[in-house]
Amino acid sequence: MMHGNMRTYASGRKKSYDAWSTKKKTPPKFEPLEVKVEPYRRVATTVYKSCDRGSHSTQIKERINYTGTLVKGISTMHKSNAVPIIDSQEAIDHANMRR
């Protein structure tokens, strides 16, 4: 346990504030802010042209489908890993796989 007072340091020097004081400081006097008439503006500001929205199409794109004959289907392996199936033997192997 530490003994001493709150008004001085351990060396005996007086603190700049009194921790035990119950006096409340008076708030500073209100002074209205002076408003400048003209706001600050930079001298040379670069102006960029806006995006032209009229040249882009907003139609729904046609869905891309696989039309080849090599891939027979898709198999799911460990943790949703999609693997293409090329022949029926590969499909049987994937079906028989265990963890």
C-alpha positions as CSV (number, residue, x, y, z in Angstrom):
1,M,0.0,0.0,0.0
2,M,1.3,3.4,-0.9
3,H,1.0,6.4,1.5
4,G,1.3,10.0,0.6
5,N,-0.9,12.8,-0.7
6,M,-2.3,13.6,-4.1
7,R,-1.0,17.2,-4.2
8,T,2.7,16.3,-4.4
9,Y,5.0,13.8,-6.1
10,A,7.1,11.3,-4.1
11,S,10.0,13.7,-4.4
12,G,8.0,16.5,-2.7
13,R,7.5,18.6,-5.8
14,K,4.0,20.1,-6.1
15,K,1.8,18.7,-8.9
16,S,0.4,21.1,-11.5
17,Y,-3.1,19.9,-10.7
18,D,-4.9,18.8,-7.5
19,A,-6.5,15.4,-7.9
20,W,-8.6,15.9,-4.8
21,S,-10.1,19.2,-5.9
22,T,-13.8,19.4,-6.3
23,K,-13.8,22.8,-8.0
24,K,-15.2,22.8,-11.5
25,K,-13.4,24.8,-14.1
26,T,-15.6,27.4,-15.8
27,P,-16.1,26.7,-19.5
28,P,-14.4,29.0,-21.9
29,K,-16.4,32.0,-23.1
30,F,-18.3,31.4,-26.4
31,E,-16.9,33.3,-29.3
32,P,-18.7,32.9,-32.7
33,L,-16.6,31.7,-35.6
34,E,-15.7,34.3,-38.2
35,V,-16.9,33.1,-41.7
36,K,-15.0,34.0,-44.7
37,V,-17.0,35.4,-47.6
38,E,-15.3,33.4,-50.3
39,P,-14.5,29.7,-49.9
40,Y,-11.0,28.4,-50.7
41,R,-10.6,27.1,-54.3
42,R,-7.6,25.7,-56.0
43,V,-6.2,27.6,-58.9
44,A,-5.7,24.8,-61.4
45,T,-8.2,22.0,-61.0
46,T,-8.3,19.2,-63.6
47,V,-11.7,18.5,-65.0
48,Y,-12.3,14.9,-66.1
49,K,-15.0,13.9,-68.6
50,S,-17.9,11.9,-67.2
51,C,-18.5,8.3,-68.3
52,D,-20.7,8.0,-71.4
53,R,-23.5,5.6,-70.4
54,G,-25.2,5.6,-73.8
55,S,-22.7,3.4,-75.6
56,H,-23.1,0.3,-73.4
57,S,-25.6,-2.4,-73.9
58,T,-27.7,-3.5,-70.9
59,Q,-29.3,-6.6,-72.5
60,I,-29.0,-10.0,-70.9
61,K,-26.2,-12.0,-72.4
62,E,-26.9,-15.3,-74.0
63,R,-26.0,-18.3,-71.7
64,I,-22.9,-20.2,-72.7
65,N,-23.5,-24.0,-73.0
66,Y,-21.0,-26.8,-73.6
67,T,-21.7,-28.3,-77.0
68,G,-18.8,-30.8,-77.3
69,T,-18.9,-34.6,-77.0
70,L,-15.8,-35.3,-74.9
71,V,-17.2,-34.6,-71.4
72,K,-20.0,-36.9,-70.4
73,G,-20.8,-35.3,-67.0
74,I,-19.5,-33.7,-63.8
75,S,-18.6,-35.6,-60.7
76,T,-18.3,-34.2,-57.2
77,M,-15.3,-35.3,-55.1
78,H,-14.1,-34.2,-51.7
79,K,-15.4,-30.8,-50.5
80,S,-17.4,-29.9,-53.6
81,N,-14.6,-30.3,-56.0
82,A,-16.2,-30.6,-59.5
83,V,-14.4,-33.0,-61.8
84,P,-15.3,-33.7,-65.4
85,I,-16.2,-37.3,-66.4
86,I,-14.9,-38.4,-69.7
87,D,-16.0,-42.1,-69.9
88,S,-18.3,-44.5,-68.0
89,Q,-15.4,-46.2,-66.2
90,E,-14.2,-43.0,-64.7
91,A,-17.8,-42.3,-63.4
92,I,-17.8,-45.8,-61.7
93,D,-14.5,-45.1,-60.1
94,H,-15.7,-41.8,-58.7
95,A,-18.9,-43.4,-57.4
96,N,-16.9,-46.1,-55.6
97,M,-14.5,-43.7,-53.9
98,R,-14.6,-43.3,-50.2
99,R,-13.3,-40.7,-47.9
